[in-house]
Amino acid sequence: MQRILLLLSLLLLLSLRSIAQNVRVVNSINEDPIPGVIISDTAKTQYRVSNSKGEVSLESFKRFDFVLIQHNYFLPLLISMDSIKSLNYIIELHEHTFQMEGFTVLANKWEQDKSELPVSISEIRPKDISFQSPQTTPDMLSNTGKVFVQKSQLGGGSPMIRGFSANSVLLVVDGVRMNNAIFRSGNLQNSLNIDPNSLGHAEVIFGPGSVTYGSDALGGVMDFHTKEAKFVTEGKFDLDIDAFTRASSVNNEITVGFGLDLKWKNFSSHTQFLRSDFSNLQAGKNHFGNYPEFGKRNYVVGQNSLGNDTMLINEDVSIMMPSFFSVINLNQKFRYKPNNKMDITYSYIMSTTSDIPRYDRLSQYSGDNLKYAEWYYGAQNWTMHNLRLRLFRGHKFYDSGRIILAFQRFDESRHDRKFGKTEFRHRSERVDLYTLNVDFSKKLNPKTSLYYGAELAVNNVISAGYSRDIITDDVKLIQTRYPNESNLYSSAGAFVNVKHTISPKLSLLAGIRYSIINLQSTFDTTTNSLPFNDISLTSQAPNGSIGLAYMLRKDLQINTNIGSGFRAPNLDDVAKVFDSEPGSVVVPNQNLKPEYVYSAELSIIKSFGKIAQLELTAYASYIDNIIVRRDYTYKGADSIMYDGSMSKVQAMQNDDNGTIFGGVASLNININEHIKFRTVYNIATGKSADGNALRHVAPNFGSTSLSYENKYFKASVYSNYSASIAFDDLAPSEQSKTYMYTPDGAEKWFTLNFKTDIKLYKNLHMNFAVENILDRFYIPYSSGIPAAGRNFMIGLHLYPF
């Protein structure tokens, strides 16, 4: 009898024991493993997270338990432990298809439900980056179909968002602003320093973002999050290796990169490295429009036997010489979790380029000769040290918090020599940027949450300049780009955001911010003959926003938002004015005020079951206090002696305003589980008060794609396209750039493209693409270099295994 009781007890224990078998969570479409899946019991008293292989142990869960399986990009699943066993411990999750509820995104610095956000956001996922395999981050942004990218050279890319660009859109990396004191209103290529392969995910937040992010977020915020260092989820130690390589024909690209993750329970390390080399770009051979000779590279600069500049015939007019460059990126993170209350991460990002020829300047003519013999940017170096402390346990003043202390260094330089001249000018800048960000969240009650924080940023800028005679080797000091003794530019701001659930269908998000900005500069008169030697400017900028997200039904949501953004005048606005033009000199104006934008937006998102989703957005912006160059007086005089001659006085002034109206329409259709159709189209128009077009308002543009995906294969046929802008409708500053536009203006264009990802063996994938299949020649609006012609790309990617 005792033996029978013992046997029954053992059977009972076996029936109640935990499942020791590891579970593997995969994508239902392609069976790829899904890391970061959270599995919990229904009471959420315990949870487990899947590793990079999609594996997770459910040893602590009992046989009769139900478990909840969740991931941001997939539909949640409630399943019993018995059912998991019947599925051979393989759980398939289905991707979100137009679900507007419960989709969490990292917007405004905190994870929030998409249905509660009244702003437009375009999220860029790691799988999108991997499939698109962009050469640079500007190319990645362009692939969204909602960001227009301008290029002055191959090694560049200046995003345009809702009629704003350069220092009027904000770059944020790992919670830290990248915009510094010398970000200019002209086109910027600093996003080139961000390695797209290092990104865990990214968002483009459209419209003013100044309440949360401060100055410069007039058109939007590009928020980049590099891959996290992750802890081991099972066992004591785990190691992941990620490697890839890519080659492209259109510019002879060779890219190699790898990632290495070392993971323990409470400590981890993540390393990411990339090197890319690009040769001269080949443009397309088949022209649009009526000007088949437009944009051809007929001549390049060389030297004859006497060492004098001469013009050489370019044997292949479709090769854009010179445009070659290379880039190296390194991202290193260490993460430590001493307890359940905090998480400490130190990260180091380093990016450096080779010299980058500025193609648009090198293709300009002065009379019958090329204007410049040499013009290039020196190595564009960027480093960032980032120390982040995250707080998880509740406190009476916060539920969670984040403190980031960061230091960035920017090195850039410009080098130019005019055709036939012996003076070679060299100007360099170094910016040291120190930032402190403090952000907290607090749930006041079940319906109301508070998000608040502060930011301090201090810029120290060093500017130098000299010229060297290439014949005699004589060196002399020349006028620097910015004051050459000291430049200190600082900003401080504090903000509060409130999210309130008015009803289960209606949410409100409102916020205010107050910022103070100060600039102090001094310079000597060694190379400057202006009658003063210091600049002092202090400005203040309050702003706010309020928005409503109304989910009428589970398949219909309406968002509306109004808000203001600002851009404080920086060193480039105030001090670069020392560059004089023939017969004029631009002097500092210490009365500059911040530029403001007042914007309103309305979005309608409609889902048609799991088949389709339509999203329509309309927006309007009024820009006030635009900083422009105008005639000025200094001490009552409209002219002063400068460099030995009487020169007309000018200054940067708040002397203009403008309006921008635009809209975005996107349609996504799931033809079936494997075939998807997507199209997006952007329209915008912008005018200043005098009726002239605003420079950074891109022409109407869009993208359309048809894709197919199964277990072993994903392919996409897609087209990118842009409308034209008549020459008379170009901004006055653009009409003077005849080398960039035909007599008809900016031409319309489109490309036809094909990309595929093939699973060769388990974790080994091959990417193959043919871009611009029709080999079309075109120059995107405001760009100084033609776009790439027909390009064959092949890449291999070994994912962690």
Secondary structure by P-SEA (a helix, b strand, c coil): caaaaaaaaaaaaaaaccccbbbbbbbccccccccbbbbbccccccbbbbccccccccccccccbbbbbbcccbbbbbbcaaaaaaaccbbbbbccccccccccccccccccccccccbbbbbbcaaaaaaaccccaaaaaaacccbbbbbccccbbbbbccccccccbbbbccccccccccccccccccccccccccccbbbbbcccccccccccccccccccccccccccccccbbbbbbbbbbbbcccbbbbbbbbbbbbccccbbbbbbbbbbbcbbbbbccccccccccccccccccccccccbbbbbcccccccccccbbbbbbbbbbbbbccccbbbbbbbbbbbbccccccccccccccccccccbbbbccbbbbbbbbbbbbcccccccccbbbbbbbbbbbbbbbbbcccccbbbbbbbbbbbbbbbbbbbbbccccbbbbbcbbbbbbbbbbbbccccccccbbbbccccccccbbbbbccccbbbbbbcccccbbbbbbbbbbbbbbbbbbccccccccccbbbbbbbbbccbbbbbbcccccbbbbbbcbbbbbccccccccccccccccbbbbbbccbbbbbbbbbbbbbbbbccccbbbbbbbbbbbbcccbbbbbbccccccccccccbbbbbbbbccccccccccbbbbbbbcccccbbbbbbbbbbccccccccccccccccccccccccccccbbbbbbccbbbbbccccccccccccccccccccccccccccccccccccccbbbbbbcccccbbbbbccccccccccbbbbbbbbbccc
